[in-house]
Protein backbone atom coordinates (compact mmCIF):
# COMPACT_ATOMS: atom_id res chain seq x y z
CA UNK A 1 0.00 0.00 0.00
CA UNK A 2 1.26 3.48 -0.80
CA UNK A 3 1.72 5.90 2.08
CA UNK A 4 -0.53 8.28 0.15
CA UNK A 5 -3.37 5.74 0.51
CA UNK A 6 -2.78 5.56 4.25
CA UNK A 7 -3.06 9.33 4.46
CA UNK A 8 -6.36 9.21 2.61
CA UNK A 9 -7.80 6.29 4.60
CA UNK A 10 -6.95 7.95 7.90
CA UNK A 11 -8.01 11.44 6.78
CA UNK A 12 -4.58 12.47 8.04
CA UNK A 13 -2.72 15.74 7.82
CA UNK A 14 0.82 15.41 6.51
CA UNK A 15 3.46 17.01 8.72
CA UNK A 16 6.63 15.87 6.95
CA UNK A 17 7.76 13.54 4.18
CA UNK A 18 5.72 14.67 1.18
CA UNK A 19 8.38 13.30 -1.19
CA UNK A 20 7.84 9.79 0.27
CA UNK A 21 4.06 9.56 -0.19
CA UNK A 22 4.39 7.19 -3.14
CA UNK A 23 6.57 4.76 -1.17
CA UNK A 24 5.17 1.30 -0.50
CA UNK A 25 4.60 -0.19 2.93
CA UNK A 26 3.50 -3.74 3.53
CA UNK A 27 2.55 -3.92 7.21
CA UNK A 28 1.67 -1.84 10.25
CA UNK A 29 1.61 -1.94 14.03
CA UNK A 30 -0.09 0.14 16.68
CA UNK A 31 1.09 0.86 20.20
CA UNK A 32 1.56 3.65 22.70
CA UNK A 33 4.33 1.66 24.40
CA UNK A 34 7.61 1.90 22.56
CA UNK A 35 9.04 -0.93 24.65
CA UNK A 36 6.43 -3.23 23.07
CA UNK A 37 7.34 -2.00 19.61
CA UNK A 38 11.00 -2.76 20.27
CA UNK A 39 10.29 -6.13 21.89
CA UNK A 40 7.63 -7.58 19.63
CA UNK A 41 7.66 -5.84 16.27
CA UNK A 42 9.65 -6.77 13.20
CA UNK A 43 9.34 -5.65 9.58
CA UNK A 44 6.62 -3.04 10.12
CA UNK A 45 6.38 -0.10 7.74
CA UNK A 46 3.88 2.04 9.64
CA UNK A 47 3.63 2.89 13.33
CA UNK A 48 0.26 4.08 14.63
CA UNK A 49 0.50 5.73 18.04
CA UNK A 50 -0.86 8.41 20.29
CA UNK A 51 2.46 8.96 22.03
CA UNK A 52 4.05 12.21 20.87
CA UNK A 53 7.64 12.45 22.01
CA UNK A 54 11.09 12.09 20.41
CA UNK A 55 11.36 8.46 21.60
CA UNK A 56 8.69 7.52 19.04
CA UNK A 57 10.89 8.80 16.21
CA UNK A 58 13.99 7.08 17.60
CA UNK A 59 12.09 3.79 17.94
CA UNK A 60 10.66 4.01 14.44
CA UNK A 61 14.11 4.79 13.01
CA UNK A 62 15.69 1.84 14.84
CA UNK A 63 12.98 -0.45 13.47
CA UNK A 64 13.34 0.95 9.91
CA UNK A 65 9.74 2.18 9.81
CA UNK A 66 8.83 4.52 6.99
CA UNK A 67 5.77 6.26 8.42
CA UNK A 68 4.28 7.31 11.76
CA UNK A 69 0.65 8.27 12.17
CA UNK A 70 -0.23 10.04 15.40
CA UNK A 71 -3.87 9.29 16.21
CA UNK A 72 -6.53 10.76 18.51
CA UNK A 73 -5.77 14.25 17.19
CA UNK A 74 -2.35 14.31 18.84
CA UNK A 75 0.06 16.84 17.38
CA UNK A 76 3.80 16.40 17.92
CA UNK A 77 6.00 19.36 18.74
CA UNK A 78 8.47 20.88 16.32
CA UNK A 79 11.30 18.89 17.93
CA UNK A 80 9.56 15.61 17.07
CA UNK A 81 8.68 16.73 13.54
CA UNK A 82 12.24 17.91 12.91
CA UNK A 83 13.71 14.65 14.21
CA UNK A 84 11.37 12.66 11.97
CA UNK A 85 12.24 14.78 8.96
CA UNK A 86 15.96 14.22 9.60
CA UNK A 87 15.33 10.47 9.82
CA UNK A 88 13.37 10.47 6.55
CA UNK A 89 10.17 9.27 8.23
CA UNK A 90 6.77 10.40 6.99
CA UNK A 91 4.79 11.91 9.85
CA UNK A 92 1.03 12.40 9.85
CA UNK A 93 -1.67 13.17 12.37
CA UNK A 94 -5.24 11.87 12.33
CA UNK A 95 -8.29 12.54 14.47
CA UNK A 96 -9.24 8.85 14.32
CA UNK A 97 -8.94 6.69 17.39
CA UNK A 98 -6.32 3.98 17.19
CA UNK A 99 -8.91 1.19 16.91
CA UNK A 100 -10.64 2.77 13.93
CA UNK A 101 -7.35 3.69 12.27
CA UNK A 102 -6.17 0.08 12.49
CA UNK A 103 -9.52 -1.20 11.26
CA UNK A 104 -9.46 1.01 8.20
CA UNK A 105 -5.95 -0.09 7.26
CA UNK A 106 -6.70 -3.75 7.86
CA UNK A 107 -9.91 -3.60 5.81
CA UNK A 108 -7.98 -1.93 2.98
CA UNK A 109 -5.48 -4.80 2.96
CA UNK A 110 -2.60 -3.59 5.13
CA UNK A 111 -1.94 -6.27 7.70
CA UNK A 112 0.42 -6.95 10.58
CA UNK A 113 3.86 -8.19 9.72
CA UNK A 114 6.08 -10.57 11.63
CA UNK A 115 5.99 -10.57 15.39
CA UNK A 116 9.02 -11.55 17.39
CA UNK A 117 8.60 -13.08 20.81
CA UNK A 118 11.01 -12.42 23.63
CA UNK A 119 13.14 -15.29 24.77
CA UNK A 120 11.78 -16.95 27.91
DSSP file (Angstrom, degrees, kcal/mol; ACC not computed):
  #  RESIDUE AA STRUCTURE BP1 BP2  ACC     N-H-->O    O-->H-N    N-H-->O    O-->H-N    TCO  KAPPA ALPHA  PHI   PSI    X-CA   Y-CA   Z-CA
    1    1 A X              0   0    0      0, 0.0    24,-2.6     0, 0.0     2,-0.2   0.000 360.0 360.0 360.0 139.4    0.0    0.0    0.0
    2    2 A X  B >>  -A   24   0A   0     22,-0.2     4,-1.4     1,-0.1     3,-0.8  -0.516 360.0-125.5 -76.8 146.1    1.3    3.5   -0.8
    3    3 A X  H 3> S+     0   0    0     20,-2.1     4,-2.3    17,-0.3    19,-0.2   0.833 112.0  63.6 -60.7 -31.3    1.7    5.9    2.1
    4    4 A X  H 3> S+     0   0    0     17,-2.4     4,-1.9    19,-0.2    -1,-0.3   0.873 100.4  51.5 -59.3 -38.2   -0.5    8.3    0.2
    5    5 A X  H <> S+     0   0    0     -3,-0.8     4,-3.0    16,-0.3    -1,-0.2   0.877 106.9  53.1 -67.4 -37.9   -3.4    5.7    0.5
    6    6 A X  H  X S+     0   0    0     -4,-1.4     4,-2.3     2,-0.2    -2,-0.2   0.927 107.2  52.1 -62.3 -44.2   -2.8    5.6    4.3
    7    7 A X  H  <>S+     0   0    0     -4,-2.3     5,-2.4     1,-0.2     4,-0.4   0.916 113.1  44.8 -58.0 -43.9   -3.1    9.3    4.5
    8    8 A X  H ><5S+     0   0    0     -4,-1.9     3,-1.1     3,-0.2    -2,-0.2   0.935 112.3  50.1 -66.8 -47.6   -6.4    9.2    2.6
    9    9 A X  H 3<5S+     0   0    0     -4,-3.0    -1,-0.2     1,-0.3    -2,-0.2   0.851 117.2  41.0 -60.3 -35.8   -7.8    6.3    4.6
   10   10 A X  T 3<5S-     0   0    0     -4,-2.3    86,-0.4    -5,-0.2    85,-0.3   0.422 103.2-128.6 -93.7   0.6   -7.0    8.0    7.9
   11   11 A X  T < 5 +     0   0    0     -3,-1.1    84,-0.4    -4,-0.4     2,-0.2   0.925  52.7 173.1  50.7  46.5   -8.0   11.4    6.8
   12   12 A X      < -     0   0    0     -5,-2.4     2,-0.5    -6,-0.2    82,-0.2  -0.555  36.9-129.6 -95.1 149.3   -4.6   12.5    8.0
   13   13 A X  E     -B   93   0B   0     80,-2.9    80,-2.0    -2,-0.2     2,-0.4  -0.837  27.3-127.7 -92.9 131.3   -2.7   15.7    7.8
   14   14 A X  E     +B   92   0B   0     -2,-0.5    78,-0.2    78,-0.2     3,-0.1  -0.664  30.0 173.4 -82.0 128.4    0.8   15.4    6.5
   15   15 A X  E     -     0   0B   0     76,-3.2     2,-0.3    -2,-0.4    77,-0.2   0.734  66.5  -8.7-104.2 -32.1    3.5   17.0    8.7
   16   16 A X  E    S+B   91   0B   0     75,-1.5    75,-2.0     1,-0.1    -1,-0.4  -0.977 103.9  55.4-161.1 153.4    6.6   15.9    7.0
   17   17 A X    >   +     0   0    0     -2,-0.3     3,-2.4    73,-0.2     4,-0.2   0.740  44.0 154.9  97.0  26.7    7.8   13.5    4.2
   18   18 A X  G >  S+     0   0    0      1,-0.3     3,-1.4     2,-0.2     4,-0.2   0.835  73.5  60.2 -55.1 -34.5    5.7   14.7    1.2
   19   19 A X  G 3  S+     0   0    0      1,-0.2    -1,-0.3     2,-0.1     3,-0.2   0.571 103.1  53.2 -72.0  -7.1    8.4   13.3   -1.2
   20   20 A X  G X  S+     0   0    0     -3,-2.4     3,-2.1     1,-0.1   -17,-0.3   0.323  73.4 105.0-106.5   6.0    7.8    9.8    0.3
   21   21 A X  T <  S+     0   0    0     -3,-1.4   -17,-2.4     1,-0.3   -16,-0.3   0.747  78.9  53.7 -63.0 -23.6    4.1    9.6   -0.2
   22   22 A X  T 3  S+     0   0    0     -3,-0.2    -1,-0.3    -4,-0.2     2,-0.2   0.302  84.2 115.3 -94.4  10.8    4.4    7.2   -3.1
   23   23 A X    <   -     0   0    0     -3,-2.1   -20,-2.1    43,-0.1     2,-0.3  -0.491  66.4-120.6 -74.9 149.3    6.6    4.8   -1.2
   24   24 A X  B     -A    2   0A   0    -22,-0.2     2,-0.3    -2,-0.2   -22,-0.2  -0.697  25.7-174.2 -92.1 143.2    5.2    1.3   -0.5
   25   25 A X        -     0   0    0    -24,-2.6     3,-0.1    -2,-0.3    19,-0.0  -0.970   9.2-168.4-130.1 150.9    4.6   -0.2    2.9
   26   26 A X        +     0   0    0     -2,-0.3    85,-0.6     1,-0.2     2,-0.3   0.486  64.7  16.9-120.1  -6.3    3.5   -3.7    3.5
   27   27 A X  B     -f  111   0C   0     83,-0.1    18,-1.4   -26,-0.1    19,-1.1  -0.981  56.8-157.5-160.6 166.9    2.5   -3.9    7.2
   28   28 A X  E     -c   46   0B   0     83,-1.2    85,-0.4    -2,-0.3     2,-0.3  -0.959   1.3-163.4-146.4 161.5    1.7   -1.8   10.3
   29   29 A X  E     -c   47   0B   0     17,-2.1    19,-2.4    -2,-0.3     2,-0.4  -0.970   8.8-150.2-142.9 159.5    1.6   -1.9   14.0
   30   30 A X  E     +c   48   0B   0     -2,-0.3     2,-0.3    17,-0.2    19,-0.2  -0.995  30.9 132.8-135.8 129.9   -0.1    0.1   16.7
   31   31 A X        -     0   0    0     17,-2.1    20,-0.3    -2,-0.4    19,-0.1  -0.943  43.5-153.5-169.0 148.9    1.1    0.9   20.2
   32   32 A X  S    S+     0   0    0     -2,-0.3     2,-0.7    17,-0.2     3,-0.1   0.354  86.2  79.6-101.5   0.7    1.6    3.6   22.7
   33   33 A X    >>  -     0   0    0      1,-0.1     4,-1.5    18,-0.0     3,-0.8  -0.905  60.3-168.0-112.4 106.7    4.3    1.7   24.4
   34   34 A X  H 3> S+     0   0    0     -2,-0.7     4,-2.5     1,-0.3     5,-0.2   0.779  86.9  64.5 -66.0 -25.6    7.6    1.9   22.6
   35   35 A X  H 3> S+     0   0    0      1,-0.2     4,-2.1     2,-0.2    -1,-0.3   0.878 102.9  48.9 -64.2 -35.8    9.0   -0.9   24.7
   36   36 A X  H <> S+     0   0    0     -3,-0.8     4,-2.9     2,-0.2     5,-0.5   0.895 109.0  52.4 -68.4 -39.6    6.4   -3.2   23.1
   37   37 A X  H  X S+     0   0    0     -4,-1.5     4,-1.6     1,-0.2    -2,-0.2   0.934 113.7  43.5 -60.8 -45.6    7.3   -2.0   19.6
   38   38 A X  H  < S+     0   0    0     -4,-2.5    -1,-0.2     1,-0.2    -2,-0.2   0.868 120.0  42.2 -66.8 -36.8   11.0   -2.8   20.3
   39   39 A X  H  < S+     0   0    0     -4,-2.1    -2,-0.2    -5,-0.2    -1,-0.2   0.843 129.0  19.6 -81.5 -34.4   10.3   -6.1   21.9
   40   40 A X  H  < S+     0   0    0     -4,-2.9    76,-1.8    -5,-0.2     2,-0.4   0.566  99.4  89.6-117.5 -10.7    7.6   -7.6   19.6
   41   41 A X  B  <  +G  115   0D   0     -4,-1.6     2,-0.3    -5,-0.5    74,-0.2  -0.740  39.1 165.8-104.3 139.9    7.7   -5.8   16.3
   42   42 A X        +     0   0    0     72,-1.4    72,-0.4    -2,-0.4    71,-0.1  -0.988  64.5   5.6-146.8 138.2    9.7   -6.8   13.2
   43   43 A X  S    S+     0   0    0     -2,-0.3     2,-0.4     1,-0.2    71,-0.2   0.873  79.3 152.8  59.6  43.4    9.3   -5.6    9.6
   44   44 A X        -     0   0    0     19,-0.3    -1,-0.2     1,-0.1   -16,-0.2  -0.862  29.7-169.5-102.5 138.7    6.6   -3.0   10.1
   45   45 A X  S    S+     0   0    0    -18,-1.4    21,-1.9    -2,-0.4    22,-1.6   0.728  71.4  43.2 -95.4 -25.2    6.4   -0.1    7.7
   46   46 A X  E     -cd  28  67B   0    -19,-1.1   -17,-2.1    20,-0.2     2,-0.5  -0.975  61.6-159.5-128.9 134.6    3.9    2.0    9.6
   47   47 A X  E     -cd  29  68B   0     20,-2.5    22,-2.9    -2,-0.4     2,-0.5  -0.964   6.7-164.3-111.7 125.8    3.6    2.9   13.3
   48   48 A X  E     +cd  30  69B   0    -19,-2.4   -17,-2.1    -2,-0.5     2,-0.3  -0.947  28.6 145.8-109.0 123.0    0.3    4.1   14.6
   49   49 A X  E     - d   0  70B   0     20,-2.3    22,-2.3    -2,-0.5   -17,-0.2  -0.983  51.0-148.7-154.1 160.0    0.5    5.7   18.0
   50   50 A X  S    S+     0   0    0     -2,-0.3     2,-0.5    20,-0.2   -18,-0.1   0.344  71.6 105.9-108.7   0.5   -0.9    8.4   20.3
   51   51 A X        -     0   0    0    -20,-0.3     2,-0.6    23,-0.1    25,-0.1  -0.717  51.6-168.3 -84.5 123.0    2.5    9.0   22.0
   52   52 A X        +     0   0    0     -2,-0.5     2,-0.3    23,-0.1    25,-0.2  -0.707  39.7 104.7-119.1  81.7    4.0   12.2   20.9
   53   53 A X  S >> S-     0   0    0     -2,-0.6     3,-1.6    23,-0.1     4,-0.7  -0.955  80.9 -97.0-147.0 167.2    7.6   12.4   22.0
   54   54 A X  H 3> S+     0   0    0     -2,-0.3     4,-2.3     1,-0.3     3,-0.3   0.768 114.6  70.9 -59.1 -25.8   11.1   12.1   20.4
   55   55 A X  H 3> S+     0   0    0      1,-0.2     4,-2.6     2,-0.2    -1,-0.3   0.829  91.7  59.5 -61.3 -30.3   11.4    8.5   21.6
   56   56 A X  H <> S+     0   0    0     -3,-1.6     4,-2.6     2,-0.2    -1,-0.2   0.928 107.2  45.3 -62.3 -45.0    8.7    7.5   19.0
   57   57 A X  H  X S+     0   0    0     -4,-0.7     4,-2.6    -3,-0.3    -2,-0.2   0.930 113.2  49.7 -65.0 -45.5   10.9    8.8   16.2
   58   58 A X  H  X S+     0   0    0     -4,-2.3     4,-2.2     2,-0.2    -2,-0.2   0.903 112.7  47.7 -61.1 -41.3   14.0    7.1   17.6
   59   59 A X  H  X S+     0   0    0     -4,-2.6     4,-1.8     2,-0.2    -2,-0.2   0.940 112.2  48.5 -64.6 -47.7   12.1    3.8   17.9
   60   60 A X  H  <>S+     0   0    0     -4,-2.6     5,-2.8     1,-0.2    -2,-0.2   0.901 111.9  49.8 -60.7 -41.0   10.7    4.0   14.4
   61   61 A X  H ><5S+     0   0    0     -4,-2.6     3,-1.3     1,-0.2    -1,-0.2   0.912 109.6  50.7 -64.6 -42.5   14.1    4.8   13.0
   62   62 A X  H 3<5S+     0   0    0     -4,-2.2    -1,-0.2     1,-0.3    -2,-0.2   0.835 113.0  46.6 -63.5 -31.5   15.7    1.8   14.8
   63   63 A X  T 3<5S-     0   0    0     -4,-1.8   -19,-0.3    -5,-0.2    -1,-0.3   0.310 113.3-119.2 -94.2   8.4   13.0   -0.5   13.5
   64   64 A X  T < 5 +     0   0    0     -3,-1.3    -3,-0.2     1,-0.2     2,-0.2   0.830  52.3 167.4  57.3  36.9   13.3    0.9    9.9
   65   65 A X      < -     0   0    0     -5,-2.8    -1,-0.2    -6,-0.2   -20,-0.2  -0.545  28.1-157.8 -79.3 148.4    9.7    2.2    9.8
   66   66 A X        +     0   0    0    -21,-1.9    24,-2.5     1,-0.2     2,-0.3   0.621  68.9  29.5-101.4 -16.5    8.8    4.5    7.0
   67   67 A X  E     -de  46  90B   0    -22,-1.6   -20,-2.5    22,-0.2     2,-0.4  -1.000  53.4-163.6-150.7 140.9    5.8    6.3    8.4
   68   68 A X  E     -de  47  91B   0     22,-2.8    24,-2.3    -2,-0.3     2,-0.5  -0.995   7.2-165.6-124.1 132.0    4.3    7.3   11.8
   69   69 A X  E     -de  48  92B   0    -22,-2.9   -20,-2.3    -2,-0.4     2,-0.6  -0.967   9.6-152.4-117.1 116.4    0.6    8.3   12.2
   70   70 A X  E     -de  49  93B   0     22,-2.9    24,-3.0    -2,-0.5     3,-0.3  -0.778  22.7-163.7 -85.8 124.0   -0.2   10.0   15.4
   71   71 A X    >   +     0   0    0    -22,-2.3     3,-1.5    -2,-0.6    26,-0.2  -0.372  58.0  49.6-103.2-179.7   -3.9    9.3   16.2
   72   72 A X  T 3  S-     0   0    0     24,-3.4    23,-0.2     1,-0.3    -1,-0.2   0.751 125.9 -68.8  61.1  27.4   -6.5   10.8   18.5
   73   73 A X  T 3  S+     0   0    0     21,-2.9    -1,-0.3    23,-0.3     2,-0.2   0.647  86.7 160.3  70.8  14.8   -5.8   14.2   17.2
   74   74 A X    <   -     0   0    0     -3,-1.5     2,-0.5    20,-0.4    -1,-0.2  -0.487  24.3-159.3 -72.1 137.5   -2.4   14.3   18.8
   75   75 A X        -     0   0    0     -2,-0.2   -23,-0.1    18,-0.1    18,-0.1  -0.971  10.2-138.4-121.0 119.0    0.1   16.8   17.4
   76   76 A X        -     0   0    0     -2,-0.5   -23,-0.1     1,-0.1   -24,-0.0  -0.348  25.3-108.0 -71.9 155.5    3.8   16.4   17.9
   77   77 A X     >  -     0   0    0    -25,-0.2     4,-2.2     1,-0.1     3,-0.5  -0.242  34.8 -97.6 -74.5 169.4    6.0   19.4   18.7
   78   78 A X  H  > S+     0   0    0      1,-0.2     4,-2.8     2,-0.2     5,-0.2   0.821 122.9  60.0 -58.7 -32.8    8.5   20.9   16.3
   79   79 A X  H  > S+     0   0    0      2,-0.2     4,-2.0     1,-0.2    -1,-0.2   0.899 108.1  44.1 -63.7 -39.7   11.3   18.9   17.9
   80   80 A X  H  > S+     0   0    0     -3,-0.5     4,-2.4     2,-0.2    -2,-0.2   0.920 114.5  48.7 -70.2 -44.8    9.6   15.6   17.1
   81   81 A X  H  X S+     0   0    0     -4,-2.2     4,-2.5     1,-0.2    -2,-0.2   0.925 112.5  48.8 -61.2 -45.2    8.7   16.7   13.5
   82   82 A X  H  X S+     0   0    0     -4,-2.8     4,-2.4     1,-0.2    -1,-0.2   0.906 110.8  50.0 -62.0 -43.3   12.2   17.9   12.9
   83   83 A X  H  X S+     0   0    0     -4,-2.0     4,-1.7    -5,-0.2    -1,-0.2   0.901 111.9  48.6 -63.0 -41.4   13.7   14.7   14.2
   84   84 A X  H  X>S+     0   0    0     -4,-2.4     5,-2.6     2,-0.2     4,-0.6   0.899 110.0  51.4 -64.9 -41.1   11.4   12.7   12.0
   85   85 A X  H ><5S+     0   0    0     -4,-2.5     3,-1.0     1,-0.2    -2,-0.2   0.916 109.1  50.5 -62.3 -43.9   12.2   14.8    9.0
   86   86 A X  H 3<5S+     0   0    0     -4,-2.4    -1,-0.2     1,-0.2    -2,-0.2   0.848 110.8  49.9 -61.6 -34.6   16.0   14.2    9.6
   87   87 A X  H 3<5S-     0   0    0     -4,-1.7    -1,-0.2    -5,-0.2    -2,-0.2   0.517 114.1-118.3 -83.2  -4.9   15.3   10.5    9.8
   88   88 A X  T <<5 +     0   0    0     -3,-1.0     2,-0.5    -4,-0.6    -3,-0.2   0.786  63.8 146.6  74.4  27.1   13.4   10.5    6.5
   89   89 A X      < -     0   0    0     -5,-2.6     2,-0.3    -6,-0.1    -1,-0.3  -0.837  50.1-125.7-101.5 131.5   10.2    9.3    8.2
   90   90 A X  E     - e   0  67B   0    -24,-2.5   -22,-2.8    -2,-0.5     2,-0.4  -0.575  28.7-161.8 -71.2 132.5    6.8   10.4    7.0
   91   91 A X  E     +Be  16  68B   0    -75,-2.0   -76,-3.2    -2,-0.3   -75,-1.5  -0.979  15.4 165.9-124.0 130.5    4.8   11.9    9.8
   92   92 A X  E     -Be  14  69B   0    -24,-2.3   -22,-2.9    -2,-0.4     2,-0.4  -0.905  22.3-145.6-134.0 162.5    1.0   12.4    9.8
   93   93 A X  E     -Be  13  70B   0    -80,-2.0   -80,-2.9    -2,-0.3     2,-0.3  -0.997  15.9-175.3-131.6 140.8   -1.7   13.2   12.4
   94   94 A X        -     0   0    0    -24,-3.0   -21,-2.9    -2,-0.4   -20,-0.4  -0.963  29.9-140.8-134.0 147.9   -5.2   11.9   12.3
   95   95 A X  S    S+     0   0    0    -84,-0.4   -24,-0.1    -2,-0.3   -84,-0.1   0.535  72.0 109.8 -83.2  -6.7   -8.3   12.5   14.5
   96   96 A X  S    S-     0   0    0    -86,-0.4   -24,-3.4     1,-0.1   -23,-0.3  -0.305  75.2-113.3 -66.2 151.5   -9.2    8.9   14.3
   97   97 A X     >  -     0   0    0    -26,-0.2     4,-2.6   -25,-0.1     5,-0.2  -0.502  32.1-108.3 -76.2 157.7   -8.9    6.7   17.4
   98   98 A X  H  > S+     0   0    0      1,-0.2     4,-2.7     2,-0.2     5,-0.2   0.889 117.1  54.6 -56.5 -43.1   -6.3    4.0   17.2
   99   99 A X  H  > S+     0   0    0      1,-0.2     4,-2.2     2,-0.2    -1,-0.2   0.925 112.2  42.4 -58.9 -47.9   -8.9    1.2   16.9
  100  100 A X  H  > S+     0   0    0      2,-0.2     4,-2.6     1,-0.2    -1,-0.2   0.896 112.3  54.3 -68.1 -39.3  -10.6    2.8   13.9
  101  101 A X  H  X S+     0   0    0     -4,-2.6     4,-2.0     1,-0.2    -2,-0.2   0.932 111.4  45.0 -58.8 -46.4   -7.4    3.7   12.3
  102  102 A X  H  X S+     0   0    0     -4,-2.7     4,-2.8    -5,-0.2     5,-0.2   0.911 111.9  53.1 -63.7 -42.6   -6.2    0.1   12.5
  103  103 A X  H  X S+     0   0    0     -4,-2.2     4,-2.6    -5,-0.2    -2,-0.2   0.901 107.8  50.1 -61.0 -42.4   -9.5   -1.2   11.3
  104  104 A X  H  X S+     0   0    0     -4,-2.6     4,-1.7     2,-0.2    -1,-0.2   0.921 113.4  45.4 -62.9 -44.1   -9.5    1.0    8.2
  105  105 A X  H  <>S+     0   0    0     -4,-2.0     5,-2.7    -5,-0.2     4,-0.4   0.916 113.9  48.7 -66.7 -42.1   -5.9   -0.1    7.3
  106  106 A X  H ><5S+     0   0    0     -4,-2.8     3,-1.4     1,-0.2    -2,-0.2   0.927 110.9  49.9 -63.5 -45.3   -6.7   -3.8    7.9
  107  107 A X  H 3<5S+     0   0    0     -4,-2.6    -1,-0.2     1,-0.3    -2,-0.2   0.844 108.1  54.6 -62.3 -33.7   -9.9   -3.6    5.8
  108  108 A X  T 3<5S-     0   0    0     -4,-1.7    -1,-0.3    -5,-0.2    -2,-0.2   0.506 129.1 -95.9 -79.8  -4.3   -8.0   -1.9    3.0
  109  109 A X  T < 5S+     0   0    0     -3,-1.4     2,-0.7    -4,-0.4    -3,-0.2   0.441  83.1 128.3 108.8  -0.2   -5.5   -4.8    3.0
  110  110 A X      < +     0   0    0     -5,-2.7    -1,-0.3    -6,-0.2     2,-0.2  -0.811  38.1 179.1 -91.2 117.9   -2.6   -3.6    5.1
  111  111 A X  B     -f   27   0C   0     -2,-0.7   -83,-1.2   -85,-0.6     2,-0.1  -0.546  32.9 -79.7-114.5 175.5   -1.9   -6.3    7.7
  112  112 A X        -     0   0    0    -85,-0.2   -83,-0.1    -2,-0.2    -1,-0.1  -0.448  43.4-146.7 -71.6 147.5    0.4   -6.9   10.6
  113  113 A X        -     0   0    0    -85,-0.4   -70,-0.1     1,-0.3   -69,-0.1   0.032  47.3 -33.7 -93.4-153.2    3.9   -8.2    9.7
  114  114 A X        -     0   0    0    -72,-0.4   -72,-1.4   -71,-0.2     2,-0.5  -0.319  53.8-151.2 -67.1 148.1    6.1  -10.6   11.6
  115  115 A X  B     -G   41   0D   0    -74,-0.2     2,-0.3    -3,-0.1   -74,-0.2  -0.990   4.8-151.6-122.3 128.7    6.0  -10.6   15.4
  116  116 A X        -     0   0    0    -76,-1.8     2,-0.4    -2,-0.5   -74,-0.0  -0.735   9.3-145.3 -94.7 148.8    9.0  -11.5   17.4
  117  117 A X        -     0   0    0     -2,-0.3   -77,-0.1   -76,-0.0     3,-0.1  -0.932  21.8-111.6-114.0 138.6    8.6  -13.1   20.8
  118  118 A X        -     0   0    0     -2,-0.4     2,-0.1     1,-0.1   -79,-0.0  -0.329  39.1 -99.8 -66.3 147.7   11.0  -12.4   23.6
  119  119 A X              0   0    0      1,-0.1    -1,-0.1    -2,-0.0     0, 0.0  -0.425 360.0 360.0 -64.6 137.8   13.1  -15.3   24.8
  120  120 A X              0   0    0     -2,-0.1    -1,-0.1    -3,-0.1    -2,-0.1   0.457 360.0 360.0 -91.5 360.0   11.8  -16.9   27.9
